[in-house]
Amino acid sequence: MTRKSINKADNVAITTNSLMPRTQMPLRTLMISMTVMCYLASLAIGALLLITRAVDDWTSEISGEVTVQVRPTNDAKMNDKLAQAASILKATRGVTSVDILDKNAGNKLLEPWLGNAEILNQLPVPRLIAVAIDQKNPPDFEILAKKLSETIKGASLDTHRRWQTELTRMGSNLVWLGIGILALITVSAIALVIFASRSALDVNREVVEVLHFVGASDKYIARQVQWQFLRAGLQSGLIGTIAGLATFFLLGISSSVTSSNGLAAASYSLLIGTPDVTFSSYLLFLLVPILTTLICLIAARLAILRILGNAI
C-alpha cells in the first residue's frame, strides 16, 4: 500500500472521529467523573480561600487590641484602679485608644458557662479595659505588663498572643488539609484518565488494528485519541468550576449580606467584592479547567503510547 493511500486513510479517520466517538461509554464515564472531581476541587479551593481570609481577619483584629484586667481587691476602690490603669496606658507609646468597659462586659463573657444568673453580680468579676494599639509601632508588652502589675494590685495584661498563635496553627492545618484533598483529587483524575484510555483502546481494538495494518503509527493513534480527552477535560473542567462558583454564589445570597457576617457574607465577598479579592479568587478557580485539560491531554497521550507499545 502506498503512502498516499495511508494518508488518505488517516484523513478519513480524523474527520469521522471513528477511533473514539464522544458517545462511547469510556469517554462519557470520564466526563461525568471528571466533572464531579472538578466540582469538588472548586469547593476545596473556595474553602481554602475562606479559611485563609477568615484567619487573617481574626488575627488582625486580635493583634490590634489588648485587654487589661483589674481584679477587685479590698485595699482600693475599683474606679480609682481603673482610672490609674487608664492613665498609665494613655501615657504608653504605641497605645492609640483606651476604653474602660462597664461591669456587664465581664459578666457577658461568663454567661455561656455560668448563665445569666444573679450570682455573677456577687462574684469578684474583673473589670476590663480594651486597649487599641498601633500595629506598626506596638508598645513593649513585657514592660507595660510589669508596670501595671507593680503599680496596681490585681491588674494584668492579656495580649491575646496565645489565641493568635492557636488561630494561625489551626488555619495552617486546615490549609494543608485542603491541599492534601486537592492532591488526592489530582491523583484520582490521573488514574481515571489512564483507566479510560485503556478502556477506549479495548473498545476500539479492531479499529486500532486496522490503522496499524494500513501503516498508522502509535503516535498518530495517540494523537487522535488525545484530542478527544482534551475536549472531555476542558468541558468537564468548565462545567465543574461553574457549578462550584454557583454553589458559593447561592450560599452568598442565601441571607442578607448587610445583616450577615458569617459564611454567607464571606462567600458573597469571595465572588462579588473588591477587585483585588475577586481577581485572585477567580484566578484560582480558573486553574481548575486549565489543569484538568492538561491532565487529560498529557496523561491520556502517555498512557496510550505505553499501552500501544506494550499490548497492541
C-alpha atoms as a printed R data frame, in Angstrom:
    type eleno elety resid chain resno       x      y      z
1   ATOM     1    CA   MET     A     1   0.000  0.000  0.000
2   ATOM     2    CA   THR     A     2   1.361  3.425 -0.909
3   ATOM     3    CA   ARG     A     3   1.992  6.351  1.450
4   ATOM     4    CA   LYS     A     4  -0.693  8.294 -0.379
5   ATOM     5    CA   SER     A     5  -3.346  5.721  0.468
6   ATOM     6    CA   ILE     A     6  -2.181  5.662  4.064
7   ATOM     7    CA   ASN     A     7  -2.524  9.435  4.350
8   ATOM     8    CA   LYS     A     8  -5.995  9.197  2.833
9   ATOM     9    CA   ALA     A     9  -6.996  6.614  5.448
10  ATOM    10    CA   ASP     A    10  -5.569  8.888  8.142
11  ATOM    11    CA   ASN     A    11  -7.620 11.835  6.912
12  ATOM    12    CA   VAL     A    12 -10.801  9.776  6.905
13  ATOM    13    CA   ALA     A    13 -10.196  8.697 10.492
14  ATOM    14    CA   ILE     A    14  -9.564 12.279 11.575
15  ATOM    15    CA   THR     A    15 -12.715 13.706 10.058
16  ATOM    16    CA   THR     A    16 -15.085 10.981 11.182
17  ATOM    17    CA   ASN     A    17 -13.642 10.521 14.691
18  ATOM    18    CA   SER     A    18 -14.215  6.806 14.182
19  ATOM    19    CA   LEU     A    19 -11.452  5.830 16.574
20  ATOM    20    CA   MET     A    20 -13.210  7.126 19.673
21  ATOM    21    CA   PRO     A    21 -16.632  8.814 19.294
22  ATOM    22    CA   ARG     A    22 -17.734 11.077 22.140
23  ATOM    23    CA   THR     A    23 -20.797  8.914 22.719
24  ATOM    24    CA   GLN     A    24 -18.744  5.860 23.689
25  ATOM    25    CA   MET     A    25 -19.045  4.736 27.288
26  ATOM    26    CA   PRO     A    26 -15.389  5.269 28.370
27  ATOM    27    CA   LEU     A    27 -15.444  8.931 27.338
28  ATOM    28    CA   ARG     A    28 -18.901  9.588 28.759
29  ATOM    29    CA   THR     A    29 -17.932  7.992 32.063
30  ATOM    30    CA   LEU     A    30 -14.730 10.035 32.116
31  ATOM    31    CA   MET     A    31 -16.598 13.294 31.553
32  ATOM    32    CA   ILE     A    32 -19.112 12.617 34.324
33  ATOM    33    CA   SER     A    33 -16.429 11.591 36.816
34  ATOM    34    CA   MET     A    34 -14.121 14.479 35.914
35  ATOM    35    CA   THR     A    35 -16.990 16.956 36.236
36  ATOM    36    CA   VAL     A    36 -17.649 15.753 39.789
37  ATOM    37    CA   MET     A    37 -13.937 15.943 40.626
38  ATOM    38    CA   CYS     A    38 -13.680 19.469 39.237
39  ATOM    39    CA   TYR     A    39 -16.712 20.482 41.276
40  ATOM    40    CA   LEU     A    40 -15.120 19.084 44.442
41  ATOM    41    CA   ALA     A    41 -11.831 20.783 43.582
42  ATOM    42    CA   SER     A    42 -13.639 24.111 43.180
43  ATOM    43    CA   LEU     A    43 -15.295 23.658 46.565
44  ATOM    44    CA   ALA     A    44 -11.916 22.845 48.132
45  ATOM    45    CA   ILE     A    45 -10.324 25.955 46.596
46  ATOM    46    CA   GLY     A    46 -13.198 28.139 47.787
47  ATOM    47    CA   ALA     A    47 -12.970 26.670 51.284
48  ATOM    48    CA   LEU     A    48  -9.222 27.336 51.353
49  ATOM    49    CA   LEU     A    49  -9.793 30.957 50.372
50  ATOM    50    CA   LEU     A    50 -12.491 31.409 53.014
51  ATOM    51    CA   ILE     A    51 -10.324 29.840 55.715
52  ATOM    52    CA   THR     A    52  -7.203 31.865 54.957
53  ATOM    53    CA   ARG     A    53  -9.100 35.146 54.792
54  ATOM    54    CA   ALA     A    54 -11.052 34.421 57.962
55  ATOM    55    CA   VAL     A    55  -7.860 33.583 59.864
56  ATOM    56    CA   ASP     A    56  -6.186 36.729 58.538
57  ATOM    57    CA   ASP     A    57  -9.137 38.860 59.641
58  ATOM    58    CA   TRP     A    58  -9.289 37.261 63.089
59  ATOM    59    CA   THR     A    59  -5.562 37.515 63.741
60  ATOM    60    CA   SER     A    60  -5.548 41.104 62.506
61  ATOM    61    CA   GLU     A    61  -8.298 42.027 64.947
62  ATOM    62    CA   ILE     A    62  -6.591 40.210 67.806
63  ATOM    63    CA   SER     A    63  -3.177 41.739 67.119
64  ATOM    64    CA   GLY     A    64  -4.683 45.221 67.029
65  ATOM    65    CA   GLU     A    65  -6.052 45.120 70.566
66  ATOM    66    CA   VAL     A    66  -5.001 44.002 74.056
67  ATOM    67    CA   THR     A    67  -7.012 43.762 77.269
68  ATOM    68    CA   VAL     A    68  -6.219 44.857 80.799
69  ATOM    69    CA   GLN     A    69  -7.953 43.013 83.620
70  ATOM    70    CA   VAL     A    70  -8.348 44.641 87.020
71  ATOM    71    CA   ARG     A    71  -9.459 42.248 89.738
72  ATOM    72    CA   PRO     A    72 -11.410 43.626 92.720
73  ATOM    73    CA   THR     A    73  -9.469 43.954 95.987
74  ATOM    74    CA   ASN     A    74 -10.260 45.354 99.396
75  ATOM    75    CA   ASP     A    75  -7.481 47.906 99.546
76  ATOM    76    CA   ALA     A    76  -8.772 50.398 96.972
77  ATOM    77    CA   LYS     A    77 -11.864 51.402 95.073
78  ATOM    78    CA   MET     A    78 -12.309 49.884 91.653
79  ATOM    79    CA   ASN     A    79 -12.924 53.222 89.947
80  ATOM    80    CA   ASP     A    80  -9.609 54.542 91.267
81  ATOM    81    CA   LYS     A    81  -7.806 51.474 89.955
82  ATOM    82    CA   LEU     A    82  -9.403 51.804 86.550
83  ATOM    83    CA   ALA     A    83  -8.545 55.482 86.323
84  ATOM    84    CA   GLN     A    84  -4.940 54.802 87.330
85  ATOM    85    CA   ALA     A    85  -4.623 51.984 84.793
86  ATOM    86    CA   ALA     A    86  -6.120 54.161 82.056
87  ATOM    87    CA   SER     A    87  -3.640 56.919 82.890
88  ATOM    88    CA   ILE     A    88  -0.693 54.520 82.571
89  ATOM    89    CA   LEU     A    89  -1.999 53.156 79.291
90  ATOM    90    CA   LYS     A    90  -2.603 56.556 77.716
91  ATOM    91    CA   ALA     A    91   0.946 57.582 78.590
92  ATOM    92    CA   THR     A    92   2.406 54.462 76.930
93  ATOM    93    CA   ARG     A    93   3.927 54.803 73.480
94  ATOM    94    CA   GLY     A    94   2.087 52.702 70.874
95  ATOM    95    CA   VAL     A    95  -1.344 52.870 72.571
96  ATOM    96    CA   THR     A    96  -3.899 54.596 70.350
97  ATOM    97    CA   SER     A    97  -7.040 54.417 72.481
98  ATOM    98    CA   VAL     A    98  -8.222 53.239 75.893
99  ATOM    99    CA   ASP     A    99 -11.812 52.167 76.606
100 ATOM   100    CA   ILE     A   100 -12.927 51.246 80.122
101 ATOM   101    CA   LEU     A   101 -15.702 48.676 79.745
102 ATOM   102    CA   ASP     A   102 -18.629 48.554 82.140
103 ATOM   103    CA   LYS     A   103 -19.166 45.722 84.578
104 ATOM   104    CA   ASN     A   104 -21.646 43.950 82.315
105 ATOM   105    CA   ALA     A   105 -18.902 43.316 79.760
106 ATOM   106    CA   GLY     A   106 -17.162 40.880 82.094
107 ATOM   107    CA   ASN     A   107 -20.444 39.253 83.048
108 ATOM   108    CA   LYS     A   108 -21.321 38.610 79.383
109 ATOM   109    CA   LEU     A   109 -18.078 36.715 78.923
110 ATOM   110    CA   LEU     A   110 -19.055 34.361 81.760
111 ATOM   111    CA   GLU     A   111 -22.700 33.915 80.782
112 ATOM   112    CA   PRO     A   112 -22.068 30.986 78.362
113 ATOM   113    CA   TRP     A   113 -20.601 28.971 81.258
114 ATOM   114    CA   LEU     A   114 -22.460 30.286 84.332
115 ATOM   115    CA   GLY     A   115 -25.658 31.512 82.725
116 ATOM   116    CA   ASN     A   116 -27.389 34.817 83.175
117 ATOM   117    CA   ALA     A   117 -27.751 34.439 86.915
118 ATOM   118    CA   GLU     A   118 -27.689 36.889 89.789
119 ATOM   119    CA   ILE     A   119 -24.675 35.070 91.181
120 ATOM   120    CA   LEU     A   120 -22.497 36.918 88.645
121 ATOM   121    CA   ASN     A   121 -23.178 40.165 90.472
122 ATOM   122    CA   GLN     A   122 -21.935 38.568 93.691
123 ATOM   123    CA   LEU     A   123 -18.697 37.214 92.235
124 ATOM   124    CA   PRO     A   124 -15.464 39.265 92.035
125 ATOM   125    CA   VAL     A   125 -15.597 39.532 88.253
126 ATOM   126    CA   PRO     A   126 -12.608 41.503 86.912
127 ATOM   127    CA   ARG     A   127 -13.195 44.813 85.161
128 ATOM   128    CA   LEU     A   128 -11.893 45.061 81.627
129 ATOM   129    CA   ILE     A   129 -10.107 47.806 79.703
130 ATOM   130    CA   ALA     A   130  -9.929 47.486 75.924
131 ATOM   131    CA   VAL     A   131  -6.699 48.929 74.584
132 ATOM   132    CA   ALA     A   132  -6.177 49.589 70.857
133 ATOM   133    CA   ILE     A   133  -2.536 49.570 69.800
134 ATOM   134    CA   ASP     A   134  -0.553 50.751 66.815
135 ATOM   135    CA   GLN     A   135   0.351 47.521 64.984
136 ATOM   136    CA   LYS     A   136   3.219 49.209 63.147
137 ATOM   137    CA   ASN     A   137   4.670 50.637 66.350
138 ATOM   138    CA   PRO     A   138   3.387 48.471 69.232
139 ATOM   139    CA   PRO     A   139   4.366 49.070 72.849
140 ATOM   140    CA   ASP     A   140   6.724 46.841 74.808
141 ATOM   141    CA   PHE     A   141   4.194 44.461 76.335
142 ATOM   142    CA   GLU     A   142   6.576 43.000 78.901
143 ATOM   143    CA   ILE     A   143   7.421 46.407 80.322
144 ATOM   144    CA   LEU     A   144   3.782 47.507 80.236
145 ATOM   145    CA   ALA     A   145   2.573 44.339 81.968
146 ATOM   146    CA   LYS     A   146   5.220 44.691 84.660
147 ATOM   147    CA   LYS     A   147   4.381 48.340 85.245
148 ATOM   148    CA   LEU     A   148   0.661 47.636 85.563
149 ATOM   149    CA   SER     A   149   1.113 44.715 87.970
150 ATOM   150    CA   GLU     A   150   3.581 46.650 90.171
151 ATOM   151    CA   THR     A   151   1.583 49.865 90.246
152 ATOM   152    CA   ILE     A   152  -1.946 48.484 90.535
153 ATOM   153    CA   LYS     A   153  -2.698 45.486 92.676
154 ATOM   154    CA   GLY     A   154  -4.777 42.901 90.800
155 ATOM   155    CA   ALA     A   155  -4.036 44.331 87.334
156 ATOM   156    CA   SER     A   156  -2.806 42.107 84.500
157 ATOM   157    CA   LEU     A   157  -2.261 42.454 80.763
158 ATOM   158    CA   ASP     A   158  -3.646 39.968 78.234
159 ATOM   159    CA   THR     A   159  -2.052 40.354 74.787
160 ATOM   160    CA   HIS     A   160  -4.166 37.581 73.190
161 ATOM   161    CA   ARG     A   161  -0.994 36.209 71.645
162 ATOM   162    CA   ARG     A   162  -1.861 32.666 72.689
163 ATOM   163    CA   TRP     A   163  -5.184 32.855 70.846
164 ATOM   164    CA   GLN     A   164  -3.491 34.366 67.820
165 ATOM   165    CA   THR     A   165  -0.992 31.506 67.747
166 ATOM   166    CA   GLU     A   166  -3.771 28.921 68.063
167 ATOM   167    CA   LEU     A   167  -5.772 30.507 65.246
168 ATOM   168    CA   THR     A   168  -2.734 30.646 62.987
169 ATOM   169    CA   ARG     A   169  -1.900 26.995 63.719
170 ATOM   170    CA   MET     A   170  -5.487 25.914 63.106
171 ATOM   171    CA   GLY     A   171  -5.644 27.848 59.840
172 ATOM   172    CA   SER     A   172  -2.350 26.356 58.684
173 ATOM   173    CA   ASN     A   173  -3.553 22.826 59.448
174 ATOM   174    CA   LEU     A   174  -6.795 23.391 57.544
175 ATOM   175    CA   VAL     A   175  -4.909 24.812 54.565
176 ATOM   176    CA   TRP     A   176  -2.640 21.763 54.417
177 ATOM   177    CA   LEU     A   177  -5.715 19.549 54.703
178 ATOM   178    CA   GLY     A   178  -7.260 21.314 51.726
179 ATOM   179    CA   ILE     A   179  -4.041 20.985 49.733
180 ATOM   180    CA   GLY     A   180  -3.999 17.286 50.538
181 ATOM   181    CA   ILE     A   181  -7.575 16.934 49.291
182 ATOM   182    CA   LEU     A   182  -6.656 18.697 46.042
183 ATOM   183    CA   ALA     A   183  -3.646 16.396 45.654
184 ATOM   184    CA   LEU     A   184  -5.864 13.320 46.107
185 ATOM   185    CA   ILE     A   185  -8.322 14.657 43.525
186 ATOM   186    CA   THR     A   186  -5.445 15.195 41.085
187 ATOM   187    CA   VAL     A   187  -4.088 11.688 41.586
188 ATOM   188    CA   SER     A   188  -7.579 10.218 41.189
189 ATOM   189    CA   ALA     A   189  -8.108 12.203 37.997
190 ATOM   190    CA   ILE     A   190  -4.843 10.906 36.505
191 ATOM   191    CA   ALA     A   191  -5.759  7.323 37.396
192 ATOM   192    CA   LEU     A   192  -9.208  7.815 35.885
193 ATOM   193    CA   VAL     A   193  -7.764  9.111 32.609
194 ATOM   194    CA   ILE     A   194  -5.384  6.149 32.389
195 ATOM   195    CA   PHE     A   195  -8.230  3.712 33.003
196 ATOM   196    CA   ALA     A   196 -10.431  5.455 30.433
197 ATOM   197    CA   SER     A   197  -7.597  5.371 27.892
198 ATOM   198    CA   ARG     A   198  -7.179  1.635 28.302
199 ATOM   199    CA   SER     A   199 -10.942  1.085 28.093
200 ATOM   200    CA   ALA     A   200 -11.165  3.213 24.949
201 ATOM   201    CA   LEU     A   201  -8.446  1.207 23.208
202 ATOM   202    CA   ASP     A   202 -10.052 -2.068 24.252
203 ATOM   203    CA   VAL     A   203 -13.417 -0.990 22.856
204 ATOM   204    CA   ASN     A   204 -11.817  0.167 19.596
205 ATOM   205    CA   ARG     A   205  -9.256 -2.613 19.306
206 ATOM   206    CA   GLU     A   206 -10.415 -3.595 15.810
207 ATOM   207    CA   VAL     A   207 -10.103 -0.010 14.545
208 ATOM   208    CA   VAL     A   208  -6.628  0.253 16.046
209 ATOM   209    CA   GLU     A   209  -5.561 -2.979 14.398
210 ATOM   210    CA   VAL     A   210  -6.811 -1.746 11.013
211 ATOM   211    CA   LEU     A   211  -4.919  1.506 11.433
212 ATOM   212    CA   HIS     A   212  -1.777 -0.423 12.270
213 ATOM   213    CA   PHE     A   213  -2.353 -2.593  9.216
214 ATOM   214    CA   VAL     A   214  -2.517  0.410  6.853
215 ATOM   215    CA   GLY     A   215   0.644  1.817  8.380
216 ATOM   216    CA   ALA     A   216  -0.550  4.278 11.044
217 ATOM   217    CA   SER     A   217   1.982  4.796 13.813
218 ATOM   218    CA   ASP     A   218   1.350  4.670 17.535
219 ATOM   219    CA   LYS     A   219   1.906  8.444 17.755
220 ATOM   220    CA   TYR     A   220  -0.777  9.028 15.125
221 ATOM   221    CA   ILE     A   221  -3.296  6.859 17.001
222 ATOM   222    CA   ALA     A   222  -2.419  8.537 20.295
223 ATOM   223    CA   ARG     A   223  -2.860 11.945 18.676
224 ATOM   224    CA   GLN     A   224  -6.383 11.099 17.536
225 ATOM   225    CA   VAL     A   225  -7.439  9.867 20.968
226 ATOM   226    CA   GLN     A   226  -5.719 12.582 22.998
227 ATOM   227    CA   TRP     A   227  -7.761 15.362 21.392
228 ATOM   228    CA   GLN     A   228 -10.934 13.623 22.445
229 ATOM   229    CA   PHE     A   229  -9.616 13.511 26.005
230 ATOM   230    CA   LEU     A   230  -8.593 17.168 25.774
231 ATOM   231    CA   ARG     A   231 -12.123 18.209 24.822
232 ATOM   232    CA   ALA     A   232 -13.560 15.984 27.538
233 ATOM   233    CA   GLY     A   233 -11.231 17.522 30.141
234 ATOM   234    CA   LEU     A   234 -11.989 21.092 29.070
235 ATOM   235    CA   GLN     A   235 -15.757 20.551 29.120
236 ATOM   236    CA   SER     A   236 -15.648 18.750 32.459
237 ATOM   237    CA   GLY     A   237 -13.426 21.435 33.981
238 ATOM   238    CA   LEU     A   238 -15.661 24.282 32.847
239 ATOM   239    CA   ILE     A   239 -18.879 22.591 33.979
240 ATOM   240    CA   GLY     A   240 -17.458 21.582 37.367
241 ATOM   241    CA   THR     A   241 -15.951 25.025 38.010
242 ATOM   242    CA   ILE     A   242 -19.140 26.848 37.025
243 ATOM   243    CA   ALA     A   243 -21.101 24.554 39.353
244 ATOM   244    CA   GLY     A   244 -18.656 25.334 42.177
245 ATOM   245    CA   LEU     A   245 -18.943 29.090 41.584
246 ATOM   246    CA   ALA     A   246 -22.720 28.782 41.507
247 ATOM   247    CA   THR     A   247 -22.632 26.983 44.856
248 ATOM   248    CA   PHE     A   248 -20.705 29.789 46.539
249 ATOM   249    CA   PHE     A   249 -22.889 32.402 44.853
250 ATOM   250    CA   LEU     A   250 -26.092 30.751 46.082
251 ATOM   251    CA   LEU     A   251 -24.553 30.392 49.529
252 ATOM   252    CA   GLY     A   252 -23.642 34.080 49.464
253 ATOM   253    CA   ILE     A   253 -27.145 35.263 48.592
254 ATOM   254    CA   SER     A   254 -28.841 32.800 50.943
255 ATOM   255    CA   SER     A   255 -29.102 35.577 53.544
256 ATOM   256    CA   SER     A   256 -28.923 39.316 53.560
257 ATOM   257    CA   VAL     A   257 -25.343 40.496 53.126
258 ATOM   258    CA   THR     A   258 -25.927 43.568 55.253
259 ATOM   259    CA   SER     A   259 -27.160 41.520 58.188
260 ATOM   260    CA   SER     A   260 -24.815 38.557 57.974
261 ATOM   261    CA   ASN     A   261 -21.180 38.403 58.965
262 ATOM   262    CA   GLY     A   262 -20.811 34.653 58.723
263 ATOM   263    CA   LEU     A   263 -20.269 32.137 55.966
264 ATOM   264    CA   ALA     A   264 -22.849 33.707 53.623
265 ATOM   265    CA   ALA     A   265 -21.206 37.126 53.709
266 ATOM   266    CA   ALA     A   266 -17.752 35.600 53.249
267 ATOM   267    CA   SER     A   267 -18.949 33.576 50.260
268 ATOM   268    CA   TYR     A   268 -20.545 36.647 48.750
269 ATOM   269    CA   SER     A   269 -17.372 38.717 49.103
270 ATOM   270    CA   LEU     A   270 -15.408 35.824 47.592
271 ATOM   271    CA   LEU     A   271 -17.118 36.325 44.219
272 ATOM   272    CA   ILE     A   272 -18.618 39.818 44.401
273 ATOM   273    CA   GLY     A   273 -16.354 42.073 46.406
274 ATOM   274    CA   THR     A   274 -13.370 44.331 45.993
275 ATOM   275    CA   PRO     A   275 -11.459 43.860 42.714
276 ATOM   276    CA   ASP     A   276  -8.231 42.728 44.391
277 ATOM   277    CA   VAL     A   277 -10.079 39.995 46.301
278 ATOM   278    CA   THR     A   278 -12.272 38.736 43.476
279 ATOM   279    CA   PHE     A   279  -9.422 38.783 40.932
280 ATOM   280    CA   SER     A   280  -7.323 36.351 42.949
281 ATOM   281    CA   SER     A   281 -10.387 34.196 43.634
282 ATOM   282    CA   TYR     A   282 -11.405 33.853 40.002
283 ATOM   283    CA   LEU     A   283  -7.782 33.277 39.003
284 ATOM   284    CA   LEU     A   284  -7.542 30.277 41.331
285 ATOM   285    CA   PHE     A   285 -10.891 28.925 40.163
286 ATOM   286    CA   LEU     A   286  -9.727 29.297 36.556
287 ATOM   287    CA   LEU     A   287  -6.844 26.934 37.279
288 ATOM   288    CA   VAL     A   288  -9.303 24.040 37.658
289 ATOM   289    CA   PRO     A   289 -10.347 23.721 33.985
290 ATOM   290    CA   ILE     A   290  -6.816 24.540 32.811
291 ATOM   291    CA   LEU     A   291  -5.176 21.851 34.940
292 ATOM   292    CA   THR     A   292  -7.957 19.387 34.160
293 ATOM   293    CA   THR     A   293  -7.402 19.854 30.433
294 ATOM   294    CA   LEU     A   294  -3.643 19.408 30.785
295 ATOM   295    CA   ILE     A   295  -4.083 16.298 32.936
296 ATOM   296    CA   CYS     A   296  -6.418 14.711 30.392
297 ATOM   297    CA   LEU     A   297  -4.170 15.604 27.474
298 ATOM   298    CA   ILE     A   298  -0.817 14.549 28.918
299 ATOM   299    CA   ALA     A   299  -1.982 11.525 30.926
300 ATOM   300    CA   ALA     A   300  -4.016 10.169 28.008
301 ATOM   301    CA   ARG     A   301  -1.175 10.526 25.498
302 ATOM   302    CA   LEU     A   302   1.423  8.913 27.746
303 ATOM   303    CA   ALA     A   303  -0.931  6.116 28.766
304 ATOM   304    CA   ILE     A   304  -1.996  5.357 25.184
305 ATOM   305    CA   LEU     A   305   1.568  5.315 23.874
306 ATOM   306    CA   ARG     A   306   2.582  2.977 26.676
307 ATOM   307    CA   ILE     A   307  -0.406  0.664 26.105
308 ATOM   308    CA   LEU     A   308   0.110  0.576 22.343
309 ATOM   309    CA   GLY     A   309   3.802 -0.133 22.749
310 ATOM   310    CA   ASN     A   310   3.268 -2.985 25.196
311 ATOM   311    CA   ALA     A   311  -0.015 -4.602 24.246
312 ATOM   312    CA   ILE     A   312  -1.025 -3.782 20.713
